[in-house]
Amino acid sequence: MKGNLIVLFLSLVFYTSGVHAHTFTGMVGFYDGLSHPVLGIDHFLAMVSVGIVSAQIGGRAIWTIPATFVLMMIIGGTIGMLIEVFFFDFEESAFIVVEYGIVFSVILLGLAIAIEKKIATNIIMIFICIFGMCHGLAHGMEMPWAVNPILFALGFASGTAILHLFGVGIGSLAIKTKFSSIVLKVAGAGCALFGISLLF
């Protein structure tokens, strides 16, 4: 009788551990993706800058610029995941190019904030597509092997969208007065200088 109770207890322990592990894997997939744009300072600055630039331009750009960035980032993330899984030998050289793309996104988006609406919207959109692709590739290639790739992609897309909204909020408030607009331009220049420092 005592032996049967021990077997029953051990089987229940292993059963519940398996269920817990399965659930936790899914959560890690989403939260890993969610944390990616937030924890890296270069990613964070670029994401917030996209929102600020869109607010400075105004009109439809407030939603078209962030939406385009997120779309291109998801495409880039998918390609990055494929590189991670099927072209692992190519990953290191690809990642170097992608890192430069991310650094230049910090520099150029910072400059765009600093000069406020001096660059044509079409040119901004081209850079947004390129930078979105670079950030997506980085997220995809850094994807942990243990996570659910769909939840991971949903996580980094959600994290990016939240940071864009945060940037839109900052930009919308800052352009209301001359003083806060100047402060925002100085912050943009600081962001660009930080990006330049990353090159060295």
C-alpha positions, 0 to 999 in steps of 0.5 A: 500500500505504501509503495503504491502511494509513493508511485502515485505521488511521483507520477503526479509530480512528474505529470504536473511538472510537464504541464507547467513546463509546457505553459512556461515555454509559451510564456517565455516565448512571448515575454522574451520577444516583448523584452527584446526591444525594451532591454537593448538601449539601441533598440529602445531609442530607435523605437521611441524615436520612430514614434516621435518622428511620426508625431513631429510630421503629424497627419497620417504619418502618426500611424503610417510610420509606426505601422510600416516599421512594425510590418517590416520588422515582422518580415525581417524577424521571420527572415531572421528566424529562418537564418537562425534555423537553416543558415546558421553558418551565415548568421554571424556575418549577417548579424554584423551588417544588421548591427550597423543598420541598428546603429545607423537607425539610432543616428539618423532617427535622432537627427530627424528629431533634431532637425524636425520635418526637414526631411521629406516624408517619402525619404523617412518612409524608405529609411523606416522600411530599412531600419524596421527590417534590420531591427526585425532581423536582429530579433529573429536571429537572437530568438532563443531556440526553446521558445515558440516562434509565433509567440516570440514574434507577437512579443517583439511586435507588441513591445515595439508598438508600445514603444512607438505609442510612447514616442508618439505621446512624447512627440505630441506633447513636446511640439505644443510649446516652443521650449519643449520642442527645443528640448526634444530637438536637443534630445534627438541630437543626443540620441544621434551622438549616442549612436555615433559613439556606438560606432566606436 
